[in-house]
Amino acid sequence: MNITKVVVFRAGNEEYGLPIEHVISIEKLENIKSLPNMPSYMKGVVKVRGELIPVLDTNHIFYQEDTSVDENVKLIVVQSEELTSALIVKEAKEILDIQESQLKSIPIGAFQATKYFMAVASVNERLITIIQPNLFVSSLEGIALVKEEIISYQ
């Protein structure tokens, strides 16, 4: 039986999961340095373990609203093929084991604009949308500009 570990977080009123193998760390939201002329979803950069990392607001990306900051807001540092980024999330709730039988694939065409949603996990009474980090980051409009800026600041 194939079991996937995911880090569960909230954006809007929904729960999302990131495969644990893409998650580097979960950090407090602090010391964000803003950069001019960046896409609206990019809130700035943070230094994590000596590396400058772009900060991306998941709530803004999914719902076109900035995340309201409180003590539950965290940064999930995620490694994708494109770049390492820190995702602002409402709360990083838990690490969850998801069995293959709990995963339901999303029909092709249902989410053309969000191809990075790979599946929905049905865990007890919860529905958790699983995100493919490589597709997520590469799908963001203006990500090439973000990468250039980060390189120039290193």
N, C-alpha and C positions, 0 to 999 in steps of 0.2 A: 504494500500500500504506500502510495506516494504522499508524503506530508510536506507542506510548504510552511515555512515560518515567515510571518509578515509583521511589520510594525504597524499598528493601527493608530490612525490619527483622525481628527475631525477637521472639516472645512465646511462652512455653512452649517447645515443641520445634519450632514451626512457623515458616514464613516468610510474611510479609505484605508487601503493597505499597501505597503511597499515591501517587496521581497527583502528579507533581512540581509541577503548577500550584497545588496546595493547600499545598505545603510552603514555609514561610517560611525556616526555618533548622534546623540541627541543633546542639544546645548540650550542654555538659557538665552533668551532674546535680549542682547545687550551690545552696546558699542558698534552699532551699524553706522557706517560712514556713507552718506549719500553721494552719488555721482551725477553730474548733470547730463541731460540729453539721453537718458536711458529709457527703454520701454517702461510703461506705467506699472507693469507687474514686478519690475526689479526695484527693490527698495534701497539698494546700496550694496556694500560689501562688508564682510566681517573677516577677522583674522582668526583662523582655527588651526592650531598646531603649526603656526608660522606661515600658513598659506592663506592668501587672499581668496575669498570665495564669494560669488554673487549670491545675494539674498533674494529669493523669489517668493512672492506672496500667493499661496495656493488659493486662498479665498478670492483674490483678484482674478486669477487665471480662470477659475471655474465659474465664478458668479459675478465678476466685474464690480466687486466691492472690496475695499481694503479690510484686512483683518483688524478688528478692534482689539487693542492690546490690553491684556490683564495678566495676572500671575500664572494662568494656565498656558499661555502662549509659549511655544517652544520653536526651536530650529531643528529640523532633521537634516543632517548633512548626508547627502546622497551622492554616490559615484555613478555616473553614466558614461557611456562611450564618448559623449560630446564634451562634458566637463563635470567637475565637482561643483555642487551647488548646495545652498542651505535653504530649505523650504520652510517658510513661516506657516505653522499649523496652529489650530485652536488648542489642541492638546495632543500630546503623544501618549496614548492611553496605555498600551500594553503590547507585548509580543505574543502573538497567537499562532498556535499550530492549526493549519487548515488541511483537512484531508481532501484528497482528490474528489471524493464523492460529494463534498460540500461545494465544489466549484461548478458554476454554470457559465458556459461561454456566452458571450454577447454576440447576437447575430450580426453578420457582416452587413453594413449599410445602416444599422440602427444608430451607430455613433460615428458617422463619417468625420465629423470635426474633432472627435476625441478618440482617435484610433489607439491611444495609449491606455484606454480602459480595456484590460485583457480579459477580465472575468468578474463575476459577482459571486462572492462566497456567502452562502446561507448558513449561518452559525447560530443555532438555537433560534431566537426570534429576531436576529440581527441580519442585515444585509450590508456587506462590506465590499466596496468596489476596489478591485485589485488594479494597481497602476504599474505599467511597464516603464521604468525610469528612462531607458534609452529613447523610446518613442516619445515620452512626455517632454523631455528637454529638447530633442531635435524638432519637435512640432511647434515650439514657441516662436512667435513672430519676433524678429529682431535678435535672435540668439547669437548670430554671427557678430553683431555689434557688441553684444555683451562680452563675448569671448575676446574680441580685440581690445576692449577697454581693460579687462582683467589682466591680459598679457602686458599692456602698457603700464600698469600700476605695479607689476611684480618687481 
